Amino acid sequence: MTRNEYYKSDQWREIALQVKKRDKFTCTKCGAKNCRLNVHHLHYRLLFNEHKDLTCLTTLCEPCHRETHGLPAESTWQEIEEQMKRVFGPKG
């Protein structure tokens, strides 16, 4: 399973929901609520196995998530995907 396939899986959706609930549906960086939230990996050592330790994940609003990845807050998801390809390779 590729990273992109994993992020569309029921397993990831359940993990992401658990993390957002834990963080009270609030961005842990800026405190934003009632906005689109993403679950961010603090490290990738448990990629595909995050369920073993949810502390490797945190909740971020989209602007904070983009800035955390070193991109401007107004970056497009295409730009973010290009950065992820540089990290994980083209097949993700």
Kinemage of the C-alpha trace (Angstrom):
@kinemage 1
@onewidth
@group {chain A} dominant
@subgroup {mainchain}
@vectorlist {calphas} color= white
{ca met a 1} P 0.000 0.000 0.000
{ca thr a 2} L 1.360 3.419 -0.895
{ca arg a 3} L 1.245 6.403 1.440
{ca asn a 4} L -1.533 7.966 -0.661
{ca glu a 5} L -3.594 4.768 -0.555
{ca tyr a 6} L -3.056 4.529 3.197
{ca tyr a 7} L -4.301 8.088 3.757
{ca lys a 8} L -7.550 7.122 1.995
{ca ser a 9} L -8.014 3.938 4.040
{ca asp a 10} L -10.521 3.316 6.805
{ca gln a 11} L -7.595 2.551 9.132
{ca trp a 12} L -6.107 6.036 8.651
{ca arg a 13} L -9.514 7.731 8.899
{ca glu a 14} L -10.105 6.060 12.276
{ca ile a 15} L -6.632 7.011 13.552
{ca ala a 16} L -7.096 10.604 12.376
{ca leu a 17} L -10.468 10.811 14.110
{ca gln a 18} L -8.958 9.517 17.367
{ca val a 19} L -6.208 12.144 17.201
{ca lys a 20} L -8.639 14.978 16.442
{ca lys a 21} L -10.864 13.877 19.339
{ca arg a 22} L -7.863 13.712 21.668
{ca asp a 23} L -6.889 17.243 20.626
{ca lys a 24} L -10.498 18.437 21.055
{ca phe a 25} L -10.781 19.270 17.343
{ca thr a 26} L -8.357 22.158 17.900
{ca cys a 27} L -5.130 23.079 16.110
{ca thr a 28} L -2.359 22.327 18.588
{ca lys a 29} L -0.210 25.105 17.117
{ca cys a 30} L -2.530 28.140 16.895
{ca gly a 31} L -5.658 27.001 18.734
{ca ala a 32} L -7.971 27.321 15.725
{ca lys a 33} L -11.320 25.531 15.899
{ca asn a 34} L -14.242 25.138 13.518
{ca cys a 35} L -11.968 24.901 10.497
{ca arg a 36} L -10.498 22.199 8.293
{ca leu a 37} L -8.076 20.187 10.427
{ca asn a 38} L -5.305 17.828 9.349
{ca val a 39} L -3.458 15.180 11.312
{ca his a 40} L 0.299 15.750 11.127
{ca his a 41} L 3.077 13.236 11.728
{ca leu a 42} L 5.635 14.552 14.211
{ca his a 43} L 7.931 11.888 12.746
{ca tyr a 44} L 7.464 9.073 10.230
{ca arg a 45} L 9.013 6.207 12.192
{ca leu a 46} L 5.555 4.687 12.747
{ca leu a 47} L 4.128 5.374 9.296
{ca phe a 48} L 1.431 2.723 8.675
{ca asn a 49} L 1.622 1.771 12.385
{ca glu a 50} L 0.558 4.983 14.103
{ca his a 51} L -2.081 3.061 16.060
{ca lys a 52} L 0.791 1.757 18.237
{ca asp a 53} L 1.543 5.270 19.555
{ca leu a 54} L -0.786 8.153 18.730
{ca thr a 55} L 1.629 10.615 20.360
{ca cys a 56} L 3.508 10.618 17.035
{ca leu a 57} L 0.548 12.569 15.601
{ca thr a 58} L -0.958 15.992 16.255
{ca thr a 59} L -3.852 18.048 14.934
{ca leu a 60} L -3.107 21.141 12.836
{ca cys a 61} L -5.280 23.542 10.873
{ca glu a 62} L -4.427 23.633 7.175
{ca pro a 63} L -2.392 26.886 7.301
{ca cys a 64} L -0.324 25.643 10.268
{ca his a 65} L 0.126 22.251 8.595
{ca arg a 66} L 1.466 23.898 5.449
{ca glu a 67} L 3.792 26.176 7.430
{ca thr a 68} L 5.029 23.175 9.441
{ca his a 69} L 6.090 21.593 6.155
{ca gly a 70} L 7.966 24.766 5.241
{ca leu a 71} L 5.398 26.002 2.752
{ca pro a 72} L 3.503 29.294 2.733
{ca ala a 73} L 0.110 29.086 4.436
{ca glu a 74} L -1.578 29.715 1.093
{ca ser a 75} L 0.217 26.820 -0.667
{ca thr a 76} L -1.845 24.536 -2.843
{ca trp a 77} L -2.167 20.832 -2.088
{ca gln a 78} L -0.315 20.183 -5.344
{ca glu a 79} L 2.707 22.022 -3.913
{ca ile a 80} L 2.435 20.016 -0.714
{ca glu a 81} L 2.194 16.770 -2.676
{ca glu a 82} L 5.338 17.708 -4.609
{ca gln a 83} L 7.176 18.235 -1.325
{ca met a 84} L 5.953 14.865 -0.029
{ca lys a 85} L 7.224 13.188 -3.210
{ca arg a 86} L 10.658 14.639 -2.457
{ca val a 87} L 10.488 13.098 1.025
{ca phe a 88} L 8.923 9.716 0.186
{ca gly a 89} L 9.725 9.272 -3.500
{ca pro a 90} L 7.362 9.445 -6.469
{ca lys a 91} L 5.264 6.391 -5.494
{ca gly a 92} L 4.734 7.702 -1.964
